[in-house]
Amino acid sequence: MALDLNFIKSEIEDQYLHDDNPRPWIIGFSGGKDSTMLLQMVWVAVRRIPAELRTRKIYVVCNDTLVENPKIVQFIHKTLEKIGQAAAEQGLPISVHQTTPKLEDTFWVNLLGKGYPAPNNSFRWCTDRLKIEPTTEFIRNKISEVGEAIILLGTRSDESSSRAKNIENSKIHIDSQRLRKHVLPNAFVFAPIKDVLTEEVWTYLLQADPPWGGTHKSLVTLYKNASGGDCPLVIDTTTPSCGQSRFGCWVCTVVKRDKSMEALVDNGDDWMEPLVDFRDMLVDKRNDRSWRQTWRRNQHEEDANEETWGPYLPEKRAYMLEELLKAQREVQKSDSNLVLINYQELVAVQVTWHRDSIFEYNVAEIYNRVYQTDMKKEDFSDGQVFEKNLLKDICRDDDDFKLIGELLEIQKSKIILVNGYGIQSDLENHLEKDFRKRTAC
């Protein structure tokens, strides 16, 4: 059966006008082919509705994990700017929003700060923290404002048999069977292009320019050069995360090789080579026993067990940070605005090390070695520098001065990461560790 665009537009238009008290629409937008077609179909359908009837708000939500493929980030940011500007000019109730993980949940704070091992299929800690939780929080906020919300996704039945089965099984008999339940209370999913085939998506995009301006040439070129696909907006554990050659996080270690990034390099984006090398290092060293502690984060060092695979060792976390900054320095030669790890994350890594009683390494020294700068340790703290000279006069000896300084750093780490939970335990553990060190001498 041939693709009936008018039928899809009519379905969208009818659903838009369905509620007396319009529930907001939340469109999951990744910038890939499917979400682009979805947004374009919604845009065209809503534009056909008289202005006085366009009372339902539409939120275009794009999740930025902060470790997205830089090539994709550049493309998506330009697209989102066009969407926001064009919606305002055309009088459409469409607004653009980007979700990002909380500082304490970012990839680098967990990997470099806490020493979490690079994700794999058995421990994919990144999906919840970077993707699901930020977008879920946005959806919950909208639900709390109105009571219910409808999430529009570009999922399609022909992408896999399991996805087709999930779509069919979760339908509910409401709104002419267009909606299905979402795992979040008072949230429903509407998938207008679920029956569209992959080749039909491309045919549509090649024939119809985006209503927010420009063409789809850049999108087509991006897919062609990467030989991959987009990473869908992940809103719950039933939505497949990235894998195989899909566009996604450039640090993704769930797959052995990032074919899309390698293809981009082969097709002229050789400035991305340092990213490929860093990602490959994460893959190679993830299961290297010499890189890992033999005790977990909630254990003491004296409880070490050779069979336990704990976090990365402090020296390995410091090494990875230095290699990351070297990669950042290299890619900035082609684009000075490109940032792989932002300043706030560097601060959070530093205070996380302090919270873990790692004082032999500091971010300022590592940063200075790579960038040949003269940053001070305080530049990567919360800016509340205590009066060290006065403190030193009060303390009986250098060991006491060092201990109090370390305890203050642990306290500040809790403040910066907006997480006061467990501060008493952290302080007591550090005091106990210091006592054992002194009595052992």
N, C-alpha and C positions, 0 to 999 in steps of 0.2 A: 504494500500500500504506500503510495507516494505521500511525502510530507505535506500536511495541510496546515500551512502557517496561519491562515485565517481562523481555523478552528482553535488553534492554541491561543491566538490573540483574543478570541471571543471568550474562551474559558477564563483567561486572566481578567478580562474586563468584567465578566459576570461575577467572578469571585471578589473582585475589588469592590463592587457595588453591593455585595451580599449582606453585610452587617448594618443594622440600625445604629449600633454603637461601634464604629469601626475599630477593630483590633489592628494595631500597627503591623506592618510587614517588615520583616528583617531579611534582607537579601544577603546570603553568604557569597562574597565576591573574592575570588582568588586571583583574578586577572587572566585565567586560562580560558580555553575555548568554550567550555561548558557554561561557566559562570558568566562569561561575556555574552553568550547567546541568550542566557536567561535574562540578564539585565536589559539587554536590547529589546527582547520581546515584551518585557514588562513596560519598558519606557514607551514603546510604540503604542501598546494597548492603552495605557493610562492617558497618553496624549490625546487619544480619540475621545476620551470622556470630557464632557463640558467642565470648565474650570470650577464652577460652583459646586460640582459633585465630587471634586477631588479632595475629599475630607480625610481620607485615610493616609496617615504618615508612612513613608517608606524610608527605611534606614539601610543604606548600603554599607555593610560591615566587612572590613578586610583585616585579617589578623596578621600582624608582623611579629614574628618570633624573635627578631633582632639578630638572627643568624640566617636569614634568607639569602639565597643566591644573589649576590650584588647586582648581577645583570637583570634579574627579575625585579629586584627592588626598584631599580632605576625606571624600568618600564611601567611598573604598577603605580609609582608615585606620580608620574606624568599623566597616566590614565585617570587616576582619582582626581587630580586637579581639574582635568577637562570635564569630568562627570559633575563635580560640584558646581563649577562655573556655568555649564550648560543648563543644568537643572534650574538654577536660579534665573537665568535669562529666559527660559521657556515656561516659567511659572509652574513647575512641577513640584509636588510635595516630597522631593527626594533630597536626602542629606547623606553626606559621606562621613564614615567614622572608622578609625583604625584602633584595634585593640592590641595591647602589648602585655607581656607578662610582668608581674610585680618584680621589683628589683631583686628580692631574695629568691625568686623563682627562675631567673634568667639562666641561660645555658652556661655562661662563663662563671657565674657565682657558684653554681652547683659543681661544675667540672673542676675549675681551678681553685675556687674558694673552699668548698667542702670536700673536694677530692672524689666526687662521684665518678665511677668508671664511665667511659664513653658508652652510649646506649647500644643495646643489641636486642634481638627478638625476645629474649627472656627477661630483660630488664630495660624496658623502653620508658624510662622515667620522664623523658622529654615531652611526650605527647600531652599528658595531663597538664604539666606546668606551663608549657609554651603555647599550646593551642587550645585545649578544651577549657581550662579555667578562665582565661581572659575573656573569651567570647561568651562563655556561659554567664559570667558576671554581667556582661552587657545585656544579655537577653533577660536575665532575672530582674535587672533594674527596670527594663521596659515593661515587664509583666507586672511589677509592683506598682507602676504608675497607672496602668489601665485595667489590669486584672488578667488579661490573656494576650498572647501574641502569636502571630503566624510566621513561621520561618520558611523562606523560599530558598530551595536548593537546586543546583544544576545537576543533581544525580540522574543518571540514565540507566534504564533496565538492561541495555545491551553491553554495559561495561563489564559485567561479570554475572555469572548465574547466581552467586550468593547475594549480590546487591539487588538483583531483580527479585529474588525470593524475599529479602527483607522489606522491600518496597511493597510487595503484594500482601505479605502477612500482617503488616502494621496498618493497613487501611482501616478506617472506621466509616460507618455508614452515616455520614454527615456531610452537608454541603455538596450533595450529589457525588459522594465518594471521592472528592478531590483531596481531602485532607487526611492525614494520618497522625496518630499520636506521636508526641516526642517524649523522651524520657523525663524531661523537665515538666513539673506540674503546670497545667494551664498553658501549655505550648503545643502548637500543632505545626505540621510540616506540609508544605504545598510544593510539589515537584512538577511544574507545568511541562517540562521537556523530557519527562521520564521515558517516553516512547520514541524519542528521536534517535536515529542511528548516527554513528560517528561520522560517516561520510556525508550525511545530511547536515550535520553541524558545520562542517567545513564548506559545504556548498552554500549554505545560508550566509556564513561570514564573508565568503569571497564575493557574494553578489550584493550584500547589503552593508553599506558603510555605517559605522556607529552614529547614532543620533546625537552624540555629544561632540561630534566633529572628528575630522581626519579619516583615516582608513584603517583597515585591519592588516595592512601590509607588515607593520612591525611585529604583530602577534604571529603571523604566518612565518615570517623570517626567523623569529625566535624559536618556534617549534622545529622548523626545518634544520636550523643550525645545531639544536640540542638533541634532536631525534628522540625527544621524550614527551612528557606531558605535564600538566599542571598538578600541583599538590592541592587537593580539595580543602575547603574550610572544614575543619574538624570540630564538631560541636558535641560529640559524645563517643563512647567507645564502639558504637555500631558503625560509625563512619570510618571507612578505611583510611589509615594514615598514609604517608608517602612510602614509596618503595619502588623497586626496579629502577627505571630511568626517569621517574617523574621529577619535575622541578620541585625543589623544596629547600630545606636547610642545607647550606654548603658543607656543614660539619656532620651531616648524617652518616652514622657508622652502622646503621641497621643493615645496609647493603654492603657487599664486599667492594664494589666499585661504583663510583658516581658517574654513570655513562653520559648523563646529560652535561655535566660540567666538563668532562673530558672532551665531549664532542664540541662544546663551545670553544675550548682551547684549540682544538684541531681546525676549527673554522675561523681562526683569526684572533680570538680573544686570549692571546697568550699571556696577558697580564694576570690572568687567573691561575697561572701555574703554581704560585706559592700557596694558594688555597687548596689545590689538589694535593700538593705535597704534605701540607699540614693535616688534612683529613686522612690521608693514607697513613700518616704516622699514628694518628689516634686509633685507626683500625689495627695496625701492626702491634701496638703496645698495650691494647686493652687487656689482653690475657697474658701479658708478660708478668710472671710471678714476682720478679725483682722490682717491679714498679708499684707493688701493692703492699699495704700494711697487713699484718697478720691479726689485727683486731679491728672491730667495727667502731663506728663513731660513738656508739653508746657503751663502749667497753673501755677499760683501762689498759694501758700498755702491758702491765704485768700479767694481764689475762690473755696474752697473745696465744694464738693457736696456729700452728703451721698449716692447718687445713682451712683456716678462715681467710677468705679473700675480702679484705677491707678496702677502704678508700685508697687513692693514690698517695704515695709517700710525699711528705712536704717538699723534698728536693725535686720530685718529679712535677709537682704542681708549679713550682717556681720555674722549672725548665720549660714546661709547656707554655707558661705565660710569656717567657722570653722569646720562644719560637713564634708565638702568635703575634707579638709586637714586631718581630722581624718581618713576618709575612705582611703585616699591616703597613710597615714602612715601605716595603717593595711595591705593593699595589697603589700606594699613595703617590708613587712616581708618575703614574698615568692619570690619577684622579686624586687630588689633594684633599677632597672632601669625603673620601671613602673611609669609613671607620668600621673596623671589625669588632672592637670592644670599646665601649664608650667610657667616659670619665667616671660616671656614677658606678659602673660595674667595677672599674679599677678600685674605687674607694671601697666598695662592698667586698671585693676579694681581700683587700688588706685587713678590714675589720673582721672578716670571717677567719682569717689566719690567726688574728689575735684571740678571737673567741676560742679557737682550737689550741691556744697556747703555742702557736707557731710564731716565734719572735726572731728566729735566726734568718728569716728572709723578709724583705719588704719590697713593696711594689715600686717605690721611688728609685731604689738602687737599680732594679731591673730595667725600669723605664729609661733611666739615665744612660745605662750601658748601650741600649739599643738606639736611642735618639740623640745621644751626646748632649743631653741637657743637664740642668742643675736643679732638678726638682727636689724639694725637701720632703721628708717623711710626712710632715704635717699637711702637705699638699694633697695627700691621699687619706686624710682623716676627716673628722666632721668639722674641723676648723676651730674647735674649742681647745686650744693648746693650754695646758695648765702651766703654772709658774714653776718650772723645773728647778731653778736655783733655790727657791724657797723650800721646795719639797726636799731637796738634797740636804739642806741645812738641818732639817728636822729629823731626817732618818739617821739611825745609828751608824750604818755602814752602806757600802755600795749595793750589797745584796738586798737590803731592805728597800733601798731606793728603786732598784730594778723590779722587785716584787710588787710594790705599790703601783709603779708605772704600768706593769702588765695587767694588774687588776683593773685599773682605770681604763685601759684599752679594751678589756673584755666588756666592761660596762658600756662604753661608747659603741661597741659593735652592736649591742642590743638596740640602742637608740636609733642608729642609722638604718638598721634593717627593720625598724618598726615592729620589733618582736621582743617584748620583755619576758616572754615565757622561758623559764629555766635559768634565769640569771643567777639566782641563789645557788643552784646546783653547779653552774659553771664556775662561780667564784670559789665554792668549797672544794671542787675537784682540783682547781689550780693551786689552792693553798695546800691541799693534801700532797699534790705532786711536788711542790716546793719543799715541804717538810721532809718527804722521803729523800729528796736530793741532798738536803743539808745533813740529815742524820747518817746518810750513807758515806759521807766524806770522813 
